Amino acid sequence: MHLYVYFDIHQKPSLMIRDMMQPRLVCRAVLCFSSLVLCHKQAPIEESTLSINGIPFSTRAYWMRQANIALGAPCPYAAFGTVIVNHTGASELGELVCTGANSRSSTGNPTLHGEMAAIDNCTAILTDPSGPYKLSPSEALAAFADLTLYTNAESCPMCASAIRWAEFREYVYGTSIDSLIAKGWSQIRISSMEVFRQSFDLPNPSRLIAGVLTNETDPYFFWQNDPEYPCPKGCSRVEGSCQADSESK
């Protein structure tokens, strides 16, 4: 089953409310108000034929699978992978700009979650004078507004904030923070939606698309604290931990 939810986050709450009431939106929204606080409850869309921003679900699924592949291994413990894609060019599928995977353990940098690693890699690629883009720093900053970030699990508030500061055109995730918590992961319990909701002062809107291809992303995160949960494809249990099969290495 595919859960597919999206949100428009605009500069001001009034703009967000107006857009959410437009019939073009296919998700059902319940809005409530408390003083100056806007809260809203979204119902998931369980439909694999949905097209958002002119991009079909099959394309979203392709790039979410690429976020899984960006891990470089079938069952790393911290299996948080990200790809950053340009959907504004001529290619119907989109153009891969860069990838990233959780690199905390390999680098000793506690901030190098998959999304942060991908943003760092994109900056290097976009500004490389010998690379395909050869952008100046200011041009690179502006370029993020045309890009879509796919990550196989919902971003922590640090990464979700970075996504908004970068002003990505779209942010797409698979497994939710709530699902991670339910399976024993330690998380800062602030959702991406809450980060986006509090970011309406930022100049450019970003679209949040949640719960894409969870039937394929969940297995990467559900085995670590649940000995009964099956390993991801290409891995087997060895002394309680999922390890890559020899043919998958």
ABEGO torsion letter per residue (X at the ends): XBBBBBBBBBABAAAAAAAAABAABABBBBBBBBEABBBBBBBBBBBAABBBGGBBAAAAAAAAAAAAAAAGBABBABBBBBBBBBAABABAAEBBABBBBBAAAAAGBAABBAAAAAAAAAAAAAABAABAAGBBAAAAAAAAAABBBBBABBBBAAAAAAAAAAGBABBBBBBBAAAAAAAGBBBBBBBAAAAAAAAAABABBBBBBBGBGAAAAAAAAAAAABAABBBBBGBBBBGGBBBBBAAAX
